[in-house]
Each structure stands twice: as C-alpha cells, then as structure tokens.
C-alpha cells in the first residue's frame, strides 16, 4: 500500500511547530510527523508543502450541516421534530443530506470533522453524531452516529410549544420535562433488567440510558447563565455528564464551569443580538472562559453563520482580543476532539491518528492564510496534489 509524504511544510504538532518537516501517511493514518527524513523510493507519493503550514484538520463541534441543507428551503429543514417536546429517539444521522453544498465548503476551509446535532426546538431533541466532511452517504461519513443527546433550555422550547398552549411554557416546565424523561428512562431500565421481563421495548427510553449511565453526555443548548446553572443542577441530580452548547453568558460563571470541568462549545460570537438570550453577548466570551480554565471549543452553529467562518471566529479572538494563539488554535482542533470523545483519532498531528490534514499558505490563525489543500484519511479532498 503506497502512502503519502507531505514534505517541507511547517507542521503544527502538540509539542510545537516543526519547521520544514514531513508527515507520512499510510492506510488513512499518520505514520510519522517530524523532521524531514529521506524516503524510500516509490513507497510514498510526495506532496510538496514547502512554504506551507500543515495543520490538523479543523473541527466544528456544533453544526446542523446536512439537516438544514443549503439552498433547499423548508423541504431541507430536517433538524427539529416538532411533534413532541421530548424526542430522544430521533437521530441526526437519519436527517443528513450528504450532498449538502456546505460539506464541500467545509473541506475548502480545512474543516475535516463536524458534530451534527438536531435543533433546539425540543427539550430533548435526539442523538447527535460526528462525521467527516467527505463521503457519499451519511453512514460513510460517520465517525460515530451517537455521541450524546441534544437537550435545550431557554426560549426555543418555550416559543415552539408555549405558542401551542402546551408544555413547556416556562423554564420550570422545561426542567420538569427533562427530569420526568430521565426518571421514566431509569424506571424503564430497571424493569427491563428484571429476569424474564415482559416490558415492551421503548426507543425513547432506550435512547436515554447511555446518558443516565454516564457513557454519553447530555449536550445542553443554554445561552443564559441561569439556564446553564439549571443544566448543572439537573446533571447533579442524575449524575450526568454535560457539555454546554453556545454558552453566550458562560463568561459570567466561568469560574464555576472551570471548577466543575464542564466543557463549553462557544459561539457563534459574531452573530447579532437577535433575541433576548443574546442581549448580554460579548465578543470575548471565549477568551474570558479560556483564561478561567474552561475547555472551550469554537463553533459556527452552521447555518447560523456559514461553516467556512470557523477559522475566522478563532482569528478574531487573537487579532481583536489578544488571545493566546496556541490556546485558540486548540479550540478548533484538539479541544473539540476531546469534547466529542474522539481525541484518540482526530484533533492533532500524531502517529496513529487519522490522516486528516489541512495545508495553509500561512499559520491558520494568520488572517491572510488560505487553505490550499485538505486531506481526509490521507486522501486529497480539496486542492491539487502538485503546485
């Protein structure tokens, strides 16, 4: 099996930048990353990276790619099953349009992995998945079809169901519905565990068991600080692992989040204050949380802002707010890999990890940098192999 050699570029590794180094890939994995070495003739197809920066593929830890497909309008809006506020049994992977133009734009921006989640209309919205940004089908693209349950606090469930004069109409109602679903799932689990149980299968309840057992996290849409605290309160009651999604007011309780080691997927921070939950949005939210010690991942929430803007969300933190470049770079690479539970496969250039790479004309956080090539599993999916 012939491998590839990405040769002569500056390689961003966890240990620092290796100048004019080389990355060897074979069988979709990274075989070597380090100082340049002479290659056996005919074993590797060489990709000229002289003058370029070799980065791990970028990761967006919160998107709706494919479930809100570009240019399709209402027929392509498959992100919210608004027939019931509690739908843990629906799965984002079943709604993905693999032909969504946004996947191509992600590859062009050096983004190789995304989390795709249902929307936030429901209190419990269904399972989220992690996929590569290249493939003919959702199954081919999927790294993991279920990496947690989407839950939502705040205005969206109130607006959708309160407008129908049904629960939840208040934040109290949202919390009560989450608690009730978790209690029902626990009771179901106990019934099914009994020998010779004739309790019928219930997909809703089965879908929550991994969250109840702490094997998968609840990924909780929460903008306001009080909604984040409610999510933490419920997590404590049921011993759940949680990730906060958006966290617009996370900066107000950054010390608490850091102390509790609760990851926050922050963003998008360049949107307008289009609703009451964004009234206290600050552009340096992520920087304040990073300084407090919170594990932050930057997100686009595509299509709220286009997927290709992920890197620019990071650039602005360095350029406009003086954030540490390495810390910010981790927020679009290794941190999301950790938060998605995929750090053994993606997020950094290390031996044995997936050969997901992006070649830029300069450091990715240089505002002038362009992505000239993207590789997923060692295959070039954007750009030419010769220059």
C-alpha positions as CSV (number, residue, x, y, z in Angstrom):
1,X,0.0,0.0,0.0
2,X,1.5,3.3,-1.1
3,X,1.5,6.1,1.4
4,X,1.8,9.9,1.1
5,X,4.5,12.2,2.2
6,X,3.6,15.9,2.9
7,X,7.0,17.3,2.7
8,X,8.7,20.6,3.5
9,X,6.0,22.4,5.4
10,X,5.9,23.8,8.9
11,X,4.0,21.2,10.9
12,X,1.8,22.2,13.9
13,X,2.1,19.4,16.5
14,X,1.2,19.2,20.2
15,X,4.8,19.8,21.0
16,X,5.2,22.9,18.9
17,X,5.9,23.8,15.2
18,X,8.3,21.6,13.4
19,X,10.0,23.7,10.7
20,X,10.3,22.3,7.2
21,X,9.2,18.8,8.4
22,X,7.4,15.9,6.9
23,X,4.2,14.0,7.6
24,X,3.9,10.4,6.4
25,X,0.5,8.7,6.0
26,X,-0.5,5.2,5.1
27,X,-3.8,3.4,5.3
28,X,-5.6,6.5,6.3
29,X,-3.4,7.1,9.4
30,X,-0.5,9.2,10.3
31,X,2.7,7.1,10.3
32,X,5.2,9.8,11.2
33,X,5.3,13.5,11.8
34,X,8.6,15.2,12.5
35,X,11.9,16.5,11.0
36,X,12.5,15.7,7.3
37,X,14.0,12.3,6.5
38,X,15.0,10.6,3.3
39,X,12.2,8.5,1.8
40,X,12.5,5.0,0.3
41,X,12.0,5.3,-3.4
42,X,8.4,4.5,-4.6
43,X,6.9,4.0,-1.2
44,X,5.3,7.4,-0.8
45,X,3.6,9.8,-3.2
46,X,5.1,13.1,-2.3
47,X,3.1,16.3,-1.8
48,X,5.1,19.5,-1.9
49,X,4.3,21.5,1.2
50,X,7.3,23.9,1.1
51,X,6.3,27.3,2.3
52,X,3.0,26.0,3.7
53,X,1.8,25.3,7.2
54,X,0.5,21.8,7.9
55,X,-2.4,21.8,10.4
56,X,-4.5,19.0,11.8
57,X,-7.9,19.1,10.1
58,X,-10.1,21.7,11.8
59,X,-13.2,20.6,13.8
60,X,-16.5,22.3,14.3
61,X,-18.1,20.8,17.5
62,X,-21.6,22.2,16.8
63,X,-23.3,22.4,13.4
64,X,-26.5,21.5,11.6
65,X,-24.8,20.6,8.3
66,X,-27.0,18.3,6.2
67,X,-30.1,18.6,8.4
68,X,-30.5,22.1,7.2
69,X,-29.2,21.7,3.7
70,X,-28.1,24.7,1.8
71,X,-30.4,26.1,-0.9
72,X,-33.3,23.7,-0.2
73,X,-35.6,25.9,1.9
74,X,-38.3,24.3,4.0
75,X,-38.1,20.8,2.3
76,X,-34.5,20.6,3.6
77,X,-35.2,21.6,7.1
78,X,-35.0,18.3,9.0
79,X,-33.4,19.4,12.3
80,X,-36.4,19.7,14.6
81,X,-39.0,17.0,15.1
82,X,-41.6,19.4,16.5
83,X,-44.3,16.9,17.2
84,X,-43.4,16.3,20.8
85,X,-41.1,18.3,23.1
86,X,-39.3,15.0,24.2
87,X,-37.9,13.1,21.2
88,X,-34.7,11.3,22.4
89,X,-35.3,8.5,19.9
90,X,-34.7,10.6,16.7
91,X,-31.2,10.7,15.3
92,X,-29.4,13.5,13.5
93,X,-27.7,11.0,11.2
94,X,-31.2,10.0,9.8
95,X,-31.8,13.6,8.6
96,X,-28.4,14.3,6.9
97,X,-28.3,15.2,3.2
98,X,-24.8,14.1,2.3
99,X,-25.0,16.3,-0.8
100,X,-25.3,19.5,1.2
101,X,-23.0,22.1,-0.5
102,X,-21.8,23.1,3.0
103,X,-19.8,19.9,3.2
104,X,-17.7,21.0,0.2
105,X,-17.3,24.5,1.7
106,X,-16.1,22.9,4.9
107,X,-13.5,20.9,3.1
108,X,-12.4,24.1,1.3
109,X,-11.9,25.7,4.6
110,X,-9.8,22.9,6.0
111,X,-12.6,21.5,8.2
112,X,-12.5,17.7,8.3
113,X,-14.9,16.8,11.1
114,X,-18.1,18.3,12.4
115,X,-20.7,17.4,15.0
116,X,-24.2,17.5,13.6
117,X,-27.0,18.0,16.1
118,X,-30.8,18.3,16.0
119,X,-32.1,21.8,16.6
120,X,-33.2,23.3,19.9
121,X,-36.9,23.4,19.5
122,X,-37.4,20.4,21.7
123,X,-36.5,19.9,25.4
124,X,-34.8,16.6,24.4
125,X,-34.1,16.7,20.7
126,X,-32.4,13.4,19.9
127,X,-28.9,11.9,19.3
128,X,-26.1,13.9,17.8
129,X,-23.4,12.5,15.5
130,X,-19.8,13.2,14.5
131,X,-19.0,12.9,10.8
132,X,-16.1,13.6,8.4
133,X,-16.9,16.2,5.8
134,X,-16.4,13.9,2.8
135,X,-18.4,10.9,1.7
136,X,-21.3,9.7,-0.5
137,X,-23.6,8.8,2.4
138,X,-24.1,9.8,6.0
139,X,-23.0,6.3,7.0
140,X,-19.8,6.5,5.1
141,X,-19.0,9.9,6.6
142,X,-19.9,8.9,10.2
143,X,-17.2,8.5,12.8
144,X,-19.8,7.9,15.5
145,X,-23.6,8.0,14.9
146,X,-24.4,8.7,18.6
147,X,-22.1,10.8,20.8
148,X,-24.8,12.2,23.1
149,X,-28.3,13.6,23.5
150,X,-29.3,17.1,22.5
151,X,-31.2,18.9,25.2
152,X,-32.3,22.5,25.2
153,X,-33.2,25.1,27.9
154,X,-34.4,28.6,27.4
155,X,-36.6,30.4,24.9
156,X,-36.7,28.0,21.9
157,X,-38.8,25.2,23.5
158,X,-40.9,27.8,25.2
159,X,-41.6,29.5,21.9
160,X,-42.4,26.4,20.0
161,X,-44.7,24.7,22.5
162,X,-45.8,27.6,24.6
163,X,-47.2,29.1,21.3
164,X,-49.4,26.0,21.1
165,X,-50.5,26.4,24.7
166,X,-48.8,23.2,25.8
167,X,-45.8,22.3,27.9
168,X,-43.3,23.7,28.2
169,X,-44.4,27.2,28.6
170,X,-41.8,28.2,31.2
171,X,-38.3,27.4,32.2
172,X,-39.7,25.5,35.1
173,X,-41.7,23.4,32.6
174,X,-38.5,22.7,30.6
175,X,-36.6,21.4,33.6
176,X,-39.6,19.4,34.7
177,X,-39.8,17.6,31.4
178,X,-36.1,16.8,31.4
179,X,-36.4,15.4,34.9
180,X,-39.5,13.4,34.1
181,X,-37.9,11.8,31.0
182,X,-34.8,10.8,32.9
183,X,-36.9,9.3,35.7
184,X,-39.0,7.4,33.2
185,X,-35.9,6.1,31.5
186,X,-34.4,4.9,34.8
187,X,-37.7,3.1,35.7
188,X,-37.7,1.5,32.2
189,X,-34.1,0.4,32.6
190,X,-34.9,-1.3,36.0
191,X,-37.9,-3.1,34.5
192,X,-36.0,-4.4,31.6
193,X,-33.2,-5.6,33.8
194,X,-35.5,-8.0,35.7
195,X,-35.2,-11.6,34.6
196,X,-37.9,-12.7,32.2
197,X,-39.2,-9.1,32.0
198,X,-42.0,-8.8,29.5
199,X,-41.8,-5.0,29.4
200,X,-42.1,-3.9,25.8
201,X,-39.2,-2.1,24.2
202,X,-39.4,1.7,24.2
203,X,-37.0,3.5,21.9
204,X,-37.5,6.8,23.7
205,X,-36.4,5.3,27.0
206,X,-33.6,3.2,25.4
207,X,-32.1,6.3,23.9
208,X,-31.6,7.9,27.3
209,X,-30.0,5.0,29.1
210,X,-26.4,5.7,27.9
211,X,-26.8,9.3,29.2
212,X,-28.2,8.1,32.5
213,X,-25.3,5.7,32.9
214,X,-22.7,8.4,32.1
215,X,-21.5,6.7,28.9
216,X,-22.6,9.6,26.8
217,X,-23.1,13.3,27.7
218,X,-26.1,15.5,27.6
219,X,-25.3,18.3,25.2
220,X,-27.3,21.1,26.5
221,X,-28.3,24.2,24.5
222,X,-28.0,27.0,27.0
223,X,-27.3,30.7,26.4
224,X,-28.1,32.5,29.7
225,X,-26.1,31.9,32.9
226,X,-29.2,30.8,34.8
227,X,-30.1,28.2,32.1
228,X,-26.5,26.9,32.3
229,X,-26.9,26.6,36.1
230,X,-30.2,24.8,35.7
231,X,-28.4,22.3,33.4
232,X,-25.7,21.8,36.0
233,X,-28.4,21.3,38.7
234,X,-30.1,18.6,36.8
235,X,-26.8,17.0,35.9
236,X,-26.0,16.8,39.6
237,X,-29.4,15.2,40.4
238,X,-29.0,12.5,37.9
239,X,-25.1,12.3,37.8
240,X,-25.0,13.2,34.2
241,X,-22.0,14.3,32.1
242,X,-22.9,17.5,30.3
243,X,-21.5,19.8,27.7
244,X,-22.8,23.3,27.3
245,X,-23.7,24.3,23.8
246,X,-23.4,28.1,22.9
247,X,-22.9,29.4,26.4
248,X,-23.4,33.0,25.5
249,X,-23.2,34.1,29.1
250,X,-20.7,31.5,30.2
251,X,-18.2,34.3,31.0
252,X,-20.5,35.2,33.9
253,X,-19.9,31.9,35.6
254,X,-16.6,30.9,34.0
255,X,-15.0,30.0,37.4
256,X,-17.9,27.6,38.2
257,X,-17.6,25.9,34.8
258,X,-13.8,25.6,35.2
259,X,-14.1,24.2,38.7
260,X,-16.7,21.7,37.6
261,X,-14.6,20.8,34.4
262,X,-17.7,21.4,32.2
263,X,-16.7,21.9,28.5
264,X,-18.4,24.7,26.6
265,X,-18.9,24.9,22.9
266,X,-19.0,28.7,22.4
267,X,-20.5,30.6,19.6
268,X,-21.2,31.9,17.2
269,X,-19.8,35.1,18.8
270,X,-20.0,37.2,15.7
271,X,-23.8,37.0,15.3
272,X,-26.1,39.9,16.1
273,X,-28.1,40.1,19.3
274,X,-31.2,38.9,17.5
275,X,-33.0,37.5,20.6
276,X,-33.2,38.2,24.3
277,X,-30.8,35.3,25.1
278,X,-28.1,37.1,23.2
279,X,-28.7,40.5,24.8
280,X,-25.5,40.1,27.0
281,X,-23.4,38.6,24.3
282,X,-19.8,39.8,24.5
283,X,-17.3,39.2,21.7
284,X,-14.5,38.0,24.1
285,X,-16.7,35.4,25.9
286,X,-14.4,32.6,24.8
287,X,-11.2,34.4,25.9
288,X,-12.6,35.1,29.3
289,X,-13.6,31.4,29.7
290,X,-10.2,30.2,28.4
291,X,-8.4,32.4,31.0
292,X,-10.6,30.9,33.7
293,X,-9.5,27.4,32.7
294,X,-12.7,26.3,30.8
295,X,-12.2,23.8,28.0
296,X,-13.6,25.9,25.1
297,X,-14.4,24.8,21.6
298,X,-15.4,27.4,19.0
299,X,-18.4,26.7,16.8
300,X,-20.3,28.2,13.9
301,X,-23.7,26.7,14.6
302,X,-24.0,26.5,10.8
303,X,-26.2,27.7,9.1
304,X,-26.4,30.4,11.7
305,X,-23.1,31.5,10.4
306,X,-21.5,29.7,7.4
307,X,-19.3,26.7,8.2
308,X,-16.3,28.3,6.5
309,X,-16.3,31.1,9.1
310,X,-15.0,28.7,11.8
311,X,-11.4,29.7,11.4
312,X,-12.3,33.4,11.3
313,X,-14.1,33.0,14.7
314,X,-10.7,32.0,16.0
315,X,-8.7,34.6,14.2
316,X,-10.8,37.4,15.7
317,X,-10.0,36.3,19.2
318,X,-6.3,36.6,18.6
319,X,-6.5,39.7,16.5
320,X,-9.1,41.7,18.3
321,X,-8.8,40.4,21.9
322,X,-5.2,39.4,22.3
323,X,-5.9,35.8,23.0
324,X,-3.0,33.3,23.1
325,X,-2.7,31.8,19.6
326,X,-1.9,28.2,20.8
327,X,-4.9,28.2,23.2
328,X,-7.2,29.5,20.5
329,X,-5.9,27.0,17.9
330,X,-6.7,24.2,20.3
331,X,-10.3,25.5,20.4
332,X,-10.8,24.4,16.8
333,X,-8.7,21.3,16.8
334,X,-7.8,19.3,20.0
335,X,-10.5,20.7,22.3
336,X,-13.4,19.8,20.1
337,X,-11.9,16.3,19.6
338,X,-11.8,15.9,23.4
339,X,-15.3,17.2,23.9
340,X,-16.6,14.9,21.1
341,X,-14.8,11.9,22.8
342,X,-12.7,11.4,19.6
343,X,-9.3,12.6,20.8
344,X,-7.7,9.2,20.0
345,X,-8.5,9.6,16.4
346,X,-8.5,13.3,15.5
347,X,-7.6,16.8,16.7
348,X,-3.8,16.8,16.4
349,X,-1.0,15.5,14.2
350,X,0.3,12.5,16.0
351,X,1.3,9.0,15.0
352,X,-1.7,6.6,14.8
353,X,-4.3,9.3,14.4
354,X,-6.5,9.7,11.3
355,X,-4.6,11.4,8.4
356,X,-6.9,14.4,8.4
357,X,-4.8,17.4,7.5
358,X,-5.1,20.9,6.1
359,X,-2.4,22.8,4.3
360,X,-2.5,26.6,4.7
361,X,-0.5,29.4,3.0
362,X,0.4,30.6,6.5
363,X,-0.5,29.7,10.1
364,X,-4.3,29.1,10.1
365,X,-4.8,31.9,12.6
366,X,-3.0,34.4,10.3
367,X,-5.9,36.4,8.8
368,X,-4.3,36.2,5.4
369,X,-4.0,32.4,5.4
370,X,-5.7,30.4,2.6
371,X,-6.4,26.7,2.8
372,X,-4.8,25.3,-0.3
373,X,-5.3,21.6,0.3
374,X,-7.3,19.3,2.6
375,X,-6.8,15.6,3.2
376,X,-9.2,13.2,5.0
377,X,-8.0,9.8,5.8
378,X,-4.9,10.6,3.7
379,X,-6.9,11.3,0.6
380,X,-6.8,14.8,-1.0
381,X,-10.4,16.1,-0.9
382,X,-9.6,19.7,-1.7
383,X,-6.8,21.2,-3.8
384,X,-4.3,19.8,-6.2
385,X,-1.6,17.4,-5.3
386,X,1.0,19.4,-7.2
387,X,1.8,23.1,-7.3
